[in-house]
């Protein structure tokens, strides 16, 4: 049973436009959420996180939104750049088990 | 440089031949974890460790062993590898609490 879901396997966006990546989760006990970016032949790299007590966190071009009632989080990238082309994973931390649970990833392609 | 180092990066072996993938971190992190990445399945947790001599199963522990004798090292052991363990493996570490995981660059394992 997938507790963290990324329903869009891929997304293409024009350079300069907004990229919106979505993630849904099922466990209301998750208290910390993260987004990672992964390039081929490299490990995932941390991008941005948000605690369950917040609904928004911003870092430069990256903003994460958390909607606890809908159990949904999203990552906004504005403006999108070709270097943002990568696979993006969302993850959630389960405070009861100390596990980090990842989604299946969304491949973002930013077109020049 | 703060990093998580995995070795080897690539490994081809045969069914039943015991192998160990090493993982070392130089950030004095308490928490360490192993993941495997498979197409369409994202990152799935194999084992994790909260501290020295404290390990616990993740979501897919079957066929794997780990040990945590020192804080910096967290080796992954496959006593009798099988073809369904062909995958891309990542080691990660983090400080305690709500903190991002830092990942190594991965080990691509092929079991024939």
Backbone of each chain as ProteinMPNN parsed JSONL, in Angstrom:
{"seq_chain_A": "XXXXXXXXXXXXXXXXXXXXXXXXXXXXXXXXXXXXXXXXXXXXXXXXXXXXXXXXXXXXXXXXXXXXXXXXXXXXXXXXXXXXXXXXXXXXXXXXXXXXXXXXXXXXXXXX", "coords_chain_A": {"N_chain_A": [[0.853, -1.184, 0.0], [0.749, 2.05, -1.039], [1.909, 4.712, 0.672], [2.742, 7.242, 0.128], [2.178, 9.094, -2.657], [2.889, 9.821, -6.027], [1.283, 10.827, -8.634], [1.736, 11.599, -11.209], [3.82, 10.476, -13.596], [5.463, 11.864, -15.312], [6.343, 15.169, -16.534], [6.211, 17.961, -18.611], [7.527, 21.165, -19.239], [7.669, 24.525, -20.388], [10.637, 26.481, -20.572], [11.049, 29.061, -18.185], [8.404, 29.11, -17.421], [5.991, 28.075, -14.894], [6.571, 25.189, -12.926], [4.706, 22.602, -11.569], [4.645, 20.189, -9.22], [3.091, 17.38, -7.864], [1.957, 15.658, -4.887], [0.551, 13.127, -2.936], [-0.562, 11.902, 0.224], [-1.297, 9.323, 2.646], [-1.236, 8.907, 5.385], [-2.094, 10.507, 8.226], [-0.471, 11.014, 10.345], [2.056, 11.676, 9.53], [4.689, 14.008, 9.856], [6.561, 15.618, 8.709], [7.772, 16.765, 5.681], [9.393, 16.315, 2.55], [11.182, 17.34, -0.4], [13.029, 15.954, -3.034], [15.567, 16.089, -5.52], [16.696, 14.314, -8.346], [19.369, 13.529, -10.373], [20.486, 11.569, -13.206], [22.679, 8.866, -12.444], [23.447, 9.91, -10.011], [23.018, 10.431, -6.455], [19.885, 11.126, -4.72], [19.166, 14.569, -4.137], [18.64, 16.836, -1.555], [16.037, 19.224, -1.636], [13.947, 20.971, -0.549], [11.969, 21.397, 2.408], [9.12, 20.853, 4.598], [7.435, 21.419, 7.61], [4.737, 19.834, 9.372], [3.338, 21.724, 10.759], [3.249, 23.972, 9.311], [2.048, 25.672, 6.308], [3.266, 26.493, 4.082], [6.439, 26.825, 2.514], [9.282, 28.536, 1.456], [12.004, 28.789, -0.793], [14.034, 30.518, -2.529], [13.614, 29.89, -5.903], [11.956, 27.821, -5.39], [9.015, 26.558, -3.931], [7.166, 25.003, -1.433], [4.003, 23.698, -0.806], [1.635, 22.791, 1.645], [-1.239, 20.998, 2.21], [-3.014, 19.989, 4.684], [-5.562, 19.016, 5.269], [-6.379, 17.936, 2.886], [-4.421, 16.126, 2.56], [-2.169, 16.595, 0.909], [0.63, 17.68, -0.918], [2.574, 20.09, -2.708], [5.065, 21.047, -5.063], [6.36, 23.984, -6.255], [8.042, 25.416, -8.93], [9.511, 28.265, -9.922], [11.037, 30.756, -11.903], [10.963, 28.013, -14.225], [13.875, 26.208, -15.216], [16.143, 24.871, -17.691], [18.094, 23.305, -16.385], [16.688, 22.299, -14.284], [15.582, 19.983, -15.055], [14.957, 16.761, -14.184], [14.444, 13.911, -12.001], [11.949, 14.101, -9.582], [11.376, 13.496, -6.221], [8.956, 13.142, -3.7], [8.775, 12.963, -0.135], [7.938, 11.608, 3.066], [8.042, 11.857, 6.603], [7.657, 9.52, 9.132], [6.767, 9.878, 12.344], [6.323, 7.93, 14.207], [7.625, 5.596, 13.497], [10.092, 6.329, 12.632], [10.692, 6.252, 9.98], [11.464, 7.227, 6.638], [9.416, 7.814, 3.99], [9.075, 7.37, 0.588], [7.755, 8.756, -2.471], [6.966, 7.627, -5.847], [8.181, 9.167, -7.719], [8.497, 11.902, -10.087], [9.205, 12.677, -13.361], [10.624, 15.519, -14.506], [10.758, 17.609, -17.275], [12.243, 20.341, -18.62], [11.752, 22.467, -21.168], [13.781, 24.139, -23.46]], "CA_chain_A": [[0.0, 0.0, 0.0], [1.619, 3.2, -1.208], [1.483, 5.774, 1.592], [3.082, 8.515, -0.493], [1.904, 8.846, -4.082], [3.083, 10.849, -7.036], [0.457, 10.215, -9.676], [2.199, 11.98, -12.541], [5.178, 9.965, -13.812], [6.287, 12.814, -16.051], [5.797, 16.509, -16.727], [7.034, 18.817, -19.472], [7.203, 22.577, -19.033], [8.54, 25.44, -21.114], [11.554, 27.305, -19.782], [10.491, 30.322, -17.744], [7.062, 28.927, -16.874], [5.932, 27.43, -13.591], [6.417, 23.732, -12.828], [3.984, 22.201, -10.351], [4.711, 18.752, -8.989], [2.121, 17.051, -6.827], [2.215, 14.484, -4.059], [-0.526, 12.845, -1.987], [-0.181, 10.927, 1.241], [-2.479, 8.735, 3.292], [-1.082, 8.806, 6.83], [-2.207, 11.841, 8.83], [0.55, 11.163, 11.378], [3.297, 12.213, 8.965], [4.862, 15.342, 10.419], [7.657, 16.341, 8.044], [7.712, 16.402, 4.267], [10.593, 16.759, 1.855], [11.306, 17.124, -1.838], [14.377, 15.666, -3.494], [15.804, 16.087, -6.963], [17.686, 13.289, -8.671], [19.922, 13.444, -11.722], [21.021, 10.235, -13.506], [23.993, 8.479, -11.914], [23.728, 10.595, -8.76], [22.043, 10.21, -5.407], [18.917, 12.218, -4.549], [19.663, 15.772, -3.453], [17.574, 17.535, -0.836], [15.636, 20.52, -2.189], [13.177, 21.815, 0.354], [11.128, 20.605, 3.306], [8.088, 21.593, 5.318], [6.888, 20.772, 8.788], [3.274, 19.753, 9.32], [2.718, 22.88, 11.421], [3.236, 25.072, 8.341], [1.372, 25.344, 5.059], [4.072, 26.973, 2.949], [7.844, 27.127, 2.764], [9.824, 29.069, 0.212], [13.461, 28.892, -0.852], [14.39, 30.938, -3.878], [12.625, 29.562, -6.929], [11.204, 26.636, -4.968], [8.043, 26.724, -2.854], [6.377, 23.81, -1.143], [2.711, 23.964, -0.175], [1.081, 21.63, 2.316], [-2.666, 21.052, 2.534], [-3.16, 18.831, 5.565], [-6.908, 18.456, 5.197], [-6.444, 17.136, 1.663], [-3.243, 15.258, 2.563], [-1.579, 16.889, -0.39], [1.649, 18.715, -0.994], [3.004, 20.387, -4.062], [6.307, 21.8, -5.237], [6.296, 24.935, -7.35], [9.339, 25.915, -9.368], [9.268, 29.45, -10.748], [10.73, 30.195, -13.21], [11.631, 26.743, -14.513], [15.085, 26.314, -16.024], [16.528, 23.549, -18.237], [18.84, 22.56, -15.367], [15.756, 21.682, -13.34], [15.165, 18.687, -15.61], [15.432, 15.709, -13.269], [13.339, 13.206, -11.349], [11.653, 14.692, -8.282], [10.717, 12.608, -5.265], [8.487, 13.666, -2.427], [8.973, 12.015, 0.946], [7.299, 11.958, 4.331], [8.658, 11.249, 7.773], [6.698, 8.953, 10.063], [7.393, 10.041, 13.662], [6.145, 6.734, 15.023], [8.532, 4.518, 13.094], [11.356, 6.939, 12.203], [10.94, 5.927, 8.577], [11.206, 8.194, 5.581], [8.708, 7.083, 2.95], [9.195, 8.131, -0.643], [6.88, 8.502, -3.598], [7.582, 6.934, -6.973], [8.936, 10.119, -8.523], [7.976, 12.553, -11.297], [10.297, 13.138, -14.22], [10.364, 16.864, -15.04], [11.573, 18.033, -18.417], [12.057, 21.756, -18.909], [12.105, 22.636, -22.581], [14.393, 25.45, -23.755]], "C_chain_A": [[0.901, 1.251, 0.0], [1.124, 4.332, -0.326], [1.787, 7.165, 1.049], [2.998, 8.299, -2.001], [2.217, 10.066, -4.929], [2.43, 10.301, -8.295], [0.878, 10.585, -11.087], [3.62, 11.473, -12.744], [6.08, 10.975, -14.521], [5.54, 14.116, -16.267], [6.758, 17.279, -17.623], [6.559, 20.256, -19.357], [8.161, 23.417, -19.87], [9.426, 26.226, -20.143], [10.896, 28.64, -19.434], [9.096, 30.211, -17.143], [7.134, 28.242, -15.517], [5.824, 25.912, -13.748], [5.714, 23.445, -11.515], [3.992, 20.689, -10.265], [3.866, 18.437, -7.767], [2.436, 15.747, -6.117], [1.042, 14.332, -3.086], [-0.044, 11.81, -0.974], [-1.423, 10.459, 1.982], [-2.419, 8.786, 4.816], [-1.083, 10.207, 7.465], [-1.197, 12.064, 9.953], [1.882, 11.681, 10.831], [3.47, 13.662, 9.419], [5.924, 16.183, 9.719], [7.713, 15.829, 6.627], [8.891, 17.029, 3.531], [10.441, 16.542, 0.356], [12.782, 16.945, -2.17], [14.408, 15.721, -5.01], [16.869, 15.051, -7.249], [18.06, 13.365, -10.144], [20.407, 12.011, -11.955], [22.412, 10.049, -12.924], [24.404, 9.268, -10.669], [22.704, 10.194, -7.712], [21.05, 11.354, -5.349], [19.535, 13.359, -3.74], [18.495, 16.493, -2.813], [17.312, 18.909, -1.454], [15.027, 21.43, -1.133], [12.291, 20.923, 1.211], [10.072, 21.503, 3.942], [7.599, 20.757, 6.492], [5.364, 20.786, 8.701], [2.581, 20.924, 10.017], [2.655, 24.088, 10.492], [2.41, 24.675, 7.128], [2.156, 25.818, 3.833], [5.503, 27.172, 3.405], [8.486, 27.482, 1.43], [11.344, 29.14, 0.297], [13.839, 29.234, -2.292], [13.289, 30.643, -4.871], [11.693, 28.429, -6.519], [10.279, 26.969, -3.797], [7.293, 25.416, -2.676], [5.126, 24.243, -0.385], [2.189, 22.667, 0.436], [-0.378, 21.892, 2.655], [-2.994, 19.815, 3.361], [-4.546, 18.211, 5.461], [-7.066, 17.565, 3.968], [-5.327, 16.103, 1.603], [-2.509, 15.375, 1.23], [-0.477, 17.914, -0.229], [2.083, 18.897, -2.431], [4.299, 21.187, -4.013], [6.14, 22.687, -6.456], [7.706, 25.43, -7.667], [9.069, 27.063, -10.337], [10.495, 30.371, -10.748], [11.49, 28.887, -13.428], [12.809, 26.979, -15.454], [15.449, 24.926, -16.562], [17.29, 22.69, -17.245], [17.96, 21.93, -14.313], [15.27, 20.328, -13.837], [15.8, 17.564, -14.804], [14.202, 14.92, -12.816], [13.174, 13.797, -9.95], [10.871, 13.689, -7.427], [10.17, 13.425, -4.105], [8.654, 12.569, -1.379], [8.287, 12.538, 2.196], [7.974, 11.2, 5.46], [7.571, 10.788, 8.736], [7.303, 9.025, 11.463], [7.271, 8.807, 14.539], [7.169, 5.656, 14.732], [9.903, 5.032, 12.681], [11.7, 6.582, 10.764], [10.707, 7.15, 7.713], [10.601, 7.411, 4.426], [8.636, 7.956, 1.706], [8.086, 7.781, -1.63], [7.658, 7.875, -4.742], [8.318, 7.871, -7.928], [8.167, 10.665, -9.715], [9.155, 13.069, -12.092], [9.899, 14.47, -14.838], [11.329, 17.146, -16.178], [11.238, 19.482, -18.699], [12.62, 22.018, -20.29], [12.624, 24.047, -22.827], [13.682, 26.143, -24.918]], "O_chain_A": [[1.697, 1.466, 0.914], [0.034, 4.86, -0.549], [1.168, 8.147, 1.457], [3.669, 7.425, -2.55], [1.855, 11.192, -4.588], [2.975, 9.407, -8.944], [0.435, 9.965, -12.054], [4.544, 11.993, -12.12], [7.3, 10.951, -14.36], [4.313, 14.183, -16.199], [7.971, 17.251, -17.416], [5.361, 20.536, -19.374], [9.326, 23.058, -20.039], [9.006, 26.582, -19.042], [10.266, 29.271, -20.282], [8.652, 31.113, -16.433], [8.213, 27.875, -15.052], [5.081, 25.416, -14.595], [6.085, 23.983, -10.472], [3.428, 19.996, -11.112], [3.922, 19.144, -6.76], [3.089, 14.858, -6.664], [0.6, 15.312, -2.486], [0.78, 10.952, -1.289], [-2.465, 11.112, 1.95], [-3.459, 8.714, 5.471], [-0.158, 10.989, 7.247], [-1.075, 13.178, 10.462], [2.747, 12.085, 11.608], [2.525, 14.449, 9.376], [6.158, 17.332, 10.095], [7.703, 14.622, 6.386], [9.327, 18.133, 3.855], [9.682, 15.684, -0.095], [13.652, 17.661, -1.675], [13.418, 15.44, -5.687], [17.832, 14.915, -6.495], [17.212, 13.281, -11.032], [20.711, 11.307, -10.992], [23.222, 10.976, -12.918], [25.582, 9.29, -10.313], [21.64, 9.674, -8.047], [21.324, 12.439, -5.863], [20.307, 13.148, -2.804], [17.474, 16.731, -3.46], [18.242, 19.657, -1.754], [15.533, 22.52, -0.863], [11.908, 19.829, 0.796], [10.122, 22.728, 3.841], [7.382, 19.551, 6.375], [4.777, 21.643, 8.04], [1.37, 21.097, 9.881], [2.074, 25.113, 10.845], [2.105, 23.498, 6.933], [1.757, 25.573, 2.695], [5.761, 27.621, 4.522], [8.264, 26.821, 0.416], [11.9, 29.506, 1.332], [13.947, 28.359, -3.15], [12.156, 31.093, -4.703], [10.741, 28.118, -7.235], [10.694, 27.576, -2.81], [6.844, 24.803, -3.644], [5.187, 25.044, 0.547], [2.284, 21.595, -0.162], [-0.709, 22.884, 3.304], [-3.223, 18.733, 2.819], [-4.681, 16.991, 5.557], [-7.789, 16.569, 3.999], [-5.294, 15.286, 0.683], [-2.27, 14.388, 0.535], [-0.623, 18.894, 0.502], [1.978, 17.99, -3.257], [4.579, 21.901, -3.051], [5.821, 22.214, -7.548], [8.459, 25.812, -6.772], [8.49, 26.878, -11.408], [10.96, 30.74, -9.669], [12.563, 28.695, -12.854], [12.758, 27.818, -16.354], [15.099, 23.916, -15.951], [17.151, 21.467, -17.258], [18.429, 21.109, -13.525], [14.607, 19.602, -13.096], [17.023, 17.434, -14.75], [13.072, 15.226, -13.199], [14.153, 13.971, -9.224], [9.862, 13.125, -7.849], [10.856, 14.307, -3.587], [8.67, 11.384, -1.71], [8.083, 13.741, 2.362], [8.416, 10.063, 5.297], [6.684, 11.556, 9.109], [8.26, 8.306, 11.75], [8.022, 8.647, 15.501], [7.54, 4.889, 15.62], [10.796, 4.231, 12.406], [12.868, 6.606, 10.376], [9.865, 7.996, 8.016], [11.201, 6.454, 3.938], [8.204, 9.108, 1.751], [7.553, 6.672, -1.628], [8.857, 7.621, -4.627], [9.003, 7.414, -8.843], [7.304, 9.994, -10.281], [9.998, 13.802, -11.576], [8.943, 14.538, -15.609], [12.539, 16.951, -16.062], [10.088, 19.818, -18.983], [13.807, 21.816, -20.546], [11.985, 25.029, -22.448], [14.06, 27.249, -25.302]]}, "seq_chain_B": "XXXXXXXXXXXXXXXXXXXXXXXXXXXXXXXXXXXXXXXXXXXXXXXXXXXXXXXXXXXXXXXXXXXXXXXXXXXXXXXXXXXXXXXXXXXXXXXXXXXXXXXXXXXXXXXX", "coords_chain_B": {"N_chain_B": [[34.876, 17.662, 3.031], [31.42, 17.275, 3.529], [29.897, 14.178, 3.34], [28.279, 11.185, 2.059], [29.502, 8.075, 1.482], [29.505, 5.47, -0.756], [30.442, 2.145, -1.603], [30.931, -0.708, -3.724], [30.492, 1.375, -6.726], [29.411, 0.119, -8.898], [28.366, -3.23, -9.393], [28.549, -6.526, -10.384], [27.322, -9.699, -9.952], [26.916, -13.222, -9.126], [24.144, -15.427, -8.566], [23.695, -16.287, -5.189], [26.255, -15.741, -4.239], [27.804, -14.317, -1.617], [27.764, -10.86, -0.718], [28.917, -7.555, 0.151], [27.925, -4.231, 0.514], [29.411, -1.231, 1.108], [28.952, 1.595, 3.309], [29.64, 4.832, 4.313], [29.68, 7.667, 6.42], [30.646, 11.057, 7.047], [29.628, 12.923, 8.774], [28.894, 12.652, 11.341], [26.357, 11.663, 11.849], [23.464, 10.366, 13.494], [21.388, 8.811, 12.442], [20.986, 6.35, 9.941], [20.368, 4.826, 6.761], [19.205, 2.409, 4.359], [18.191, 2.255, 0.963], [16.405, 0.959, -1.862], [16.087, 1.509, -5.331], [13.733, 1.069, -7.774], [12.346, 0.745, -11.066], [9.315, 2.503, -11.439], [8.641, 2.047, -8.824], [9.826, 3.737, -7.073], [11.723, 4.915, -4.243], [12.468, 2.561, -1.902], [12.548, 1.648, 1.483], [15.011, -0.325, 3.052], [16.495, -1.139, 5.414], [17.036, 0.561, 8.509], [18.885, 2.606, 10.852], [18.975, 3.852, 14.073], [21.024, 4.513, 15.707], [24.306, 3.557, 16.937], [24.513, 0.057, 17.07], [21.765, -0.166, 16.967], [19.306, -1.212, 14.989], [16.714, -1.507, 12.486], [13.974, -2.962, 10.662], [13.006, -1.915, 7.408], [10.709, -1.339, 4.781], [11.179, -3.328, 2.895], [12.871, -5.651, 3.807], [13.619, -8.307, 3.346], [16.024, -10.759, 2.614], [18.223, -9.225, 3.081], [20.83, -7.994, 5.236], [22.066, -5.925, 7.889], [24.528, -4.015, 9.711], [25.563, -2.067, 12.524], [28.127, -1.154, 13.841], [29.827, 0.907, 14.252], [29.492, 4.462, 14.416], [29.837, 5.811, 11.986], [29.687, 3.955, 9.914], [27.678, 1.781, 7.895], [27.096, -0.986, 6.708], [25.617, -2.896, 4.024], [24.48, -6.114, 3.68], [24.28, -8.886, 1.58], [23.486, -12.03, 1.917], [22.911, -14.255, 0.314], [22.578, -13.513, -2.648], [19.928, -12.863, -4.996], [18.411, -12.838, -8.302], [16.218, -11.037, -8.155], [17.108, -9.068, -6.539], [18.529, -7.382, -8.011], [19.178, -4.081, -8.56], [19.16, -0.511, -7.9], [20.952, 0.855, -5.351], [20.811, 2.922, -2.481], [22.475, 4.6, 0.114], [21.836, 6.502, 3.039], [22.006, 9.287, 5.349], [21.238, 11.083, 8.383], [20.921, 13.783, 10.813], [19.403, 13.49, 14.134], [15.802, 13.765, 14.619], [13.55, 15.979, 12.8], [14.942, 16.129, 9.966], [16.691, 16.58, 6.864], [17.524, 13.79, 4.765], [20.776, 12.79, 3.774], [22.155, 11.646, 0.849], [24.129, 8.965, -0.55], [25.945, 8.304, -3.652], [25.005, 6.044, -4.844], [24.758, 2.505, -5.612], [24.927, 0.345, -8.192], [23.614, -2.714, -8.575], [23.854, -5.861, -10.088], [22.507, -9.01, -10.317], [23.084, -12.143, -11.531]], "CA_chain_B": [[33.538, 17.794, 2.444], [30.43, 16.4, 4.141], [29.388, 13.283, 2.318], [27.986, 9.776, 2.283], [30.289, 7.364, 0.471], [29.145, 4.065, -0.968], [31.305, 1.362, -2.487], [31.354, -0.108, -4.996], [29.447, 2.057, -7.483], [28.807, -0.888, -9.785], [28.716, -4.583, -8.979], [27.864, -7.628, -11.065], [27.639, -10.929, -9.244], [26.075, -14.37, -9.467], [23.225, -15.872, -7.522], [24.22, -17.049, -4.067], [27.596, -15.328, -3.801], [27.654, -13.269, -0.604], [28.423, -9.594, -1.004], [28.698, -6.44, 1.078], [28.042, -2.868, 0.0], [29.774, -0.399, 2.261], [28.44, 2.955, 3.386], [30.306, 5.579, 5.366], [29.367, 9.103, 6.432], [31.601, 11.818, 7.869], [28.896, 14.043, 9.354], [28.542, 12.276, 12.711], [24.91, 11.5, 11.919], [22.984, 9.194, 14.218], [20.452, 8.018, 11.635], [21.439, 5.896, 8.637], [19.322, 4.022, 6.148], [19.424, 1.887, 3.013], [17.034, 2.235, 0.072], [16.585, 0.474, -3.214], [15.253, 2.208, -6.306], [13.338, 0.228, -8.895], [11.435, 1.485, -11.967], [7.901, 2.513, -11.088], [8.433, 1.787, -7.393], [10.455, 4.782, -6.274], [12.739, 4.53, -3.262], [11.875, 1.777, -0.83], [13.498, 1.52, 2.577], [15.368, -1.706, 3.346], [16.797, -1.136, 6.838], [17.532, 1.813, 9.029], [19.551, 2.523, 12.144], [18.844, 5.101, 14.822], [22.321, 4.801, 16.324], [25.172, 2.373, 17.013], [23.91, -1.179, 17.591], [20.301, -0.086, 16.909], [18.849, -1.303, 13.607], [15.328, -1.955, 12.376], [13.566, -3.264, 9.298], [12.19, -0.991, 6.645], [9.567, -1.941, 4.101], [11.581, -4.476, 2.055], [14.117, -6.154, 4.398], [13.884, -9.72, 3.078], [17.218, -11.041, 1.831], [19.282, -8.27, 3.432], [21.254, -7.802, 6.626], [22.871, -4.728, 8.127], [25.119, -3.91, 11.04], [25.98, -0.7, 12.859], [29.096, -1.279, 14.933], [30.403, 2.24, 14.438], [28.529, 5.49, 14.013], [30.018, 6.283, 10.614], [29.55, 2.9, 8.902], [26.406, 1.045, 7.89], [27.174, -1.87, 5.541], [24.467, -3.707, 3.6], [24.98, -7.449, 3.394], [23.39, -9.835, 0.911], [24.099, -13.316, 2.213], [22.72, -15.127, -0.838], [21.862, -12.643, -3.585], [19.092, -13.46, -6.032], [18.18, -11.862, -9.383], [15.246, -9.991, -7.818], [17.796, -8.018, -5.797], [19.123, -6.47, -8.985], [18.552, -2.799, -8.274], [20.032, 0.611, -7.573], [20.894, 0.979, -3.899], [21.287, 4.18, -1.915], [22.633, 4.776, 1.546], [21.554, 7.873, 3.433], [22.171, 9.557, 6.766], [20.725, 12.379, 8.829], [20.907, 13.986, 12.258], [18.111, 13.094, 14.702], [14.695, 14.711, 14.479], [13.08, 16.279, 11.448], [16.107, 16.608, 9.214], [16.799, 15.926, 5.553], [18.484, 12.724, 4.526], [21.863, 13.019, 2.827], [22.319, 10.391, 0.127], [25.303, 8.627, -1.331], [25.74, 8.334, -5.088], [24.342, 4.843, -5.309], [25.449, 1.298, -6.046], [24.083, -0.418, -9.119], [23.895, -4.138, -8.397], [23.233, -6.809, -10.999], [22.676, -10.399, -9.883], [22.717, -13.006, -12.66]], "C_chain_B": [[32.604, 16.779, 3.099], [29.845, 15.471, 3.077], [29.071, 11.889, 2.867], [28.649, 9.022, 1.136], [29.878, 5.906, 0.423], [30.172, 3.415, -1.88], [30.84, -0.087, -2.544], [30.211, 0.666, -5.663], [28.694, 1.09, -8.396], [29.281, -2.26, -9.338], [27.867, -5.577, -9.754], [28.285, -8.905, -10.367], [26.692, -12.038, -9.687], [25.215, -14.759, -8.277], [23.954, -16.677, -6.454], [25.579, -16.634, -3.552], [27.479, -14.115, -2.877], [28.394, -11.996, -0.992], [28.055, -8.552, 0.055], [28.869, -5.134, 0.327], [28.323, -1.967, 1.197], [29.174, 0.993, 2.153], [29.116, 3.641, 4.566], [29.913, 7.038, 5.265], [30.293, 9.813, 7.408], [30.953, 13.004, 8.566], [28.453, 13.773, 10.799], [27.019, 12.132, 12.899], [24.533, 10.24, 12.676], [22.204, 8.247, 13.312], [21.087, 7.649, 10.301], [20.418, 4.913, 8.092], [19.769, 3.532, 4.786], [18.101, 1.873, 2.259], [17.407, 1.497, -1.202], [15.608, 1.209, -4.133], [14.994, 1.294, -7.486], [12.335, 0.99, -9.756], [9.984, 1.363, -11.531], [7.611, 2.332, -9.618], [9.083, 2.833, -6.503], [11.545, 4.247, -5.374], [12.056, 3.787, -2.119], [12.942, 1.488, 0.231], [13.729, 0.044, 2.917], [15.578, -1.892, 4.849], [17.187, 0.281, 7.233], [18.131, 1.605, 10.415], [19.46, 3.872, 12.832], [20.158, 5.499, 15.481], [23.132, 3.498, 16.365], [24.435, 1.229, 17.694], [22.387, -1.141, 17.633], [19.872, -0.09, 15.449], [17.413, -1.812, 13.582], [14.968, -2.128, 10.912], [12.781, -2.11, 8.691], [11.041, -1.736, 5.991], [9.914, -3.184, 3.287], [12.868, -5.105, 2.584], [14.518, -7.576, 3.988], [15.107, -9.887, 2.176], [18.397, -10.137, 2.139], [19.598, -8.348, 4.918], [22.034, -6.504, 6.704], [23.538, -4.862, 9.488], [25.524, -2.469, 11.273], [26.875, -0.786, 14.096], [29.771, 0.046, 15.246], [29.408, 3.255, 13.902], [28.631, 5.808, 12.536], [29.7, 5.235, 9.559], [28.249, 2.118, 9.036], [26.393, 0.132, 6.662], [25.876, -2.64, 5.289], [25.002, -5.048, 3.11], [23.898, -8.271, 2.697], [24.035, -11.203, 1.041], [24.031, -14.265, 1.02], [21.908, -14.366, -1.888], [21.057, -13.436, -4.607], [18.809, -12.404, -7.098], [17.173, -10.769, -9.032], [15.833, -8.916, -6.905], [18.628, -7.127, -6.72], [18.409, -5.133, -8.863], [19.629, -1.733, -8.124], [19.854, 0.897, -6.091], [21.491, 2.312, -3.456], [21.375, 4.079, -0.4], [22.383, 6.237, 1.869], [21.772, 8.041, 4.932], [21.55, 10.898, 7.102], [20.94, 12.525, 10.328], [19.557, 13.539, 12.817], [17.059, 14.163, 14.487], [14.313, 14.927, 13.026], [14.202, 16.946, 10.664], [16.173, 15.895, 7.883], [17.806, 14.786, 5.573], [19.53, 13.195, 3.526], [22.165, 11.678, 2.181], [23.717, 10.223, -0.458], [24.953, 8.597, -2.811], [25.203, 7.038, -5.678], [25.282, 3.719, -5.69], [24.5, 0.532, -6.955], [24.514, -1.877, -9.06], [23.131, -4.952, -9.423], [23.551, -8.212, -10.521], [22.187, -11.306, -11.01], [22.52, -14.452, -12.217]], "O_chain_B": [[32.928, 15.597, 3.215], [29.359, 15.927, 2.042], [29.513, 11.485, 3.942], [28.387, 9.297, -0.035], [29.901, 5.202, 1.432], [30.7, 4.041, -2.799], [30.404, -0.64, -1.535], [29.074, 0.607, -5.194], [27.494, 1.237, -8.628], [30.437, -2.439, -8.956], [26.639, -5.488, -9.781], [29.478, -9.163, -10.207], [25.795, -11.828, -10.505], [25.535, -14.449, -7.129], [24.711, -17.602, -6.747], [26.018, -17.132, -2.516], [27.102, -13.026, -3.309], [29.503, -12.044, -1.524], [27.041, -8.657, 0.744], [29.84, -4.952, -0.407], [27.569, -1.947, 2.17], [28.924, 1.501, 1.06], [29.16, 3.104, 5.672], [29.82, 7.59, 4.169], [30.676, 9.268, 8.443], [31.627, 13.974, 8.912], [27.729, 14.569, 11.396], [26.478, 12.438, 13.961], [25.169, 9.195, 12.538], [22.345, 7.028, 13.407], [21.65, 8.499, 9.611], [19.699, 4.256, 8.844], [20.607, 4.156, 4.134], [17.05, 1.538, 2.806], [18.579, 1.422, -1.572], [14.468, 1.49, -3.764], [15.928, 0.803, -8.121], [11.56, 1.794, -9.239], [9.486, 0.264, -11.284], [6.461, 2.447, -9.196], [8.897, 2.806, -5.287], [12.207, 3.259, -5.69], [11.173, 4.327, -1.454], [14.078, 1.133, -0.085], [12.783, -0.732, 3.053], [14.909, -2.713, 5.477], [17.61, 1.085, 6.402], [17.918, 0.578, 11.059], [19.816, 4.902, 12.26], [20.383, 6.672, 15.779], [22.679, 2.464, 15.876], [23.819, 1.401, 18.745], [21.771, -1.997, 18.269], [20.047, 0.905, 14.745], [16.951, -2.459, 14.522], [15.578, -1.519, 10.033], [12.007, -1.43, 9.364], [10.469, -2.655, 6.578], [9.04, -4.008, 3.016], [13.876, -5.097, 1.877], [15.642, -8.001, 4.259], [15.219, -9.252, 1.127], [19.456, -10.266, 1.525], [18.756, -8.714, 5.738], [22.594, -6.041, 5.71], [23.164, -5.705, 10.304], [25.798, -1.734, 10.325], [26.448, -0.531, 15.223], [30.23, 0.275, 16.365], [28.585, 2.942, 13.042], [27.613, 6.053, 11.889], [29.461, 5.592, 8.405], [27.784, 1.833, 10.14], [25.738, 0.453, 5.67], [25.145, -2.983, 6.218], [25.867, -5.104, 2.236], [22.758, -8.344, 3.156], [25.014, -11.503, 0.358], [24.984, -14.994, 0.748], [20.697, -14.554, -2.0], [21.448, -14.525, -5.025], [18.948, -11.209, -6.837], [17.268, -9.665, -9.569], [15.144, -7.964, -6.54], [19.34, -6.234, -6.262], [17.193, -5.05, -9.037], [20.826, -2.006, -8.206], [18.742, 1.15, -5.628], [22.514, 2.765, -3.968], [20.484, 3.553, 0.268], [22.686, 7.115, 1.061], [21.729, 7.072, 5.691], [21.356, 11.744, 6.229], [21.119, 11.535, 11.036], [18.65, 13.236, 12.043], [17.376, 15.319, 14.209], [14.699, 14.162, 12.142], [14.377, 18.164, 10.702], [15.763, 14.74, 7.771], [18.8, 14.819, 6.298], [19.222, 13.899, 2.564], [22.404, 10.688, 2.873], [24.389, 11.192, -0.808], [23.806, 8.836, -3.188], [24.973, 6.951, -6.884], [26.44, 3.943, -6.043], [23.414, 0.125, -6.543], [25.63, -2.228, -9.444], [21.929, -4.77, -9.613], [24.716, -8.567, -10.339], [21.02, -11.249, -11.399], [22.208, -15.313, -13.04]]}, "name": "protein", "num_of_chains": 2, "seq": "XXXXXXXXXXXXXXXXXXXXXXXXXXXXXXXXXXXXXXXXXXXXXXXXXXXXXXXXXXXXXXXXXXXXXXXXXXXXXXXXXXXXXXXXXXXXXXXXXXXXXXXXXXXXXXXXXXXXXXXXXXXXXXXXXXXXXXXXXXXXXXXXXXXXXXXXXXXXXXXXXXXXXXXXXXXXXXXXXXXXXXXXXXXXXXXXXXXXXXXXXXXXXXXXXXXXXXXXXXXXXXXX"}
